[in-house]
Amino acid sequence: MLKRVLFAGLRPDRVDDFRRQLDMPDVEFAGVTGVEEVRAALTHADIDHVFLGGGLDLEARLEMVRAVFESSDRATLHMKDHFSGPEGFVPFVRAVLGGVGDYVPRPSSQAILRARHVSG
């Protein structure tokens, strides 16, 4: 099953390099740099996982976290540490995706849905 992953804080021109390094054929990767791009990506596709880069400042991270939770009830959110630097991004993504690779969210009658969906 195809998984869609959004890298927030990763320039789109770097996505191909990360895709090659990760070598995960069943995963579709996209990169965005700003909060409005995060919202747009989540509005236009069912994103499964969002990764926030460690190079983002705290305010940008907080805005993007809010955007993810306001825009999607299904995406998981993963925040990269600052400590391991840019070279730690691929190992972090690989480790997380390896752990959640089989996770498929299922609708629940107990779910508290909070995302505000915009009609097309």
Buried (B, 14 or more C-beta within 10 A) or exposed (E): EEBBBBBBBBEEEBBEEBBEEBEBEEBBBBBBBBBEBBBBBBEEEEBBBBBBBBBBEEEBBEBBBEBBBBBBBBBBBBBBEEEEEEEBBBEBBBEBBEEBBEEEEEEEEEEEEEBEEEEE
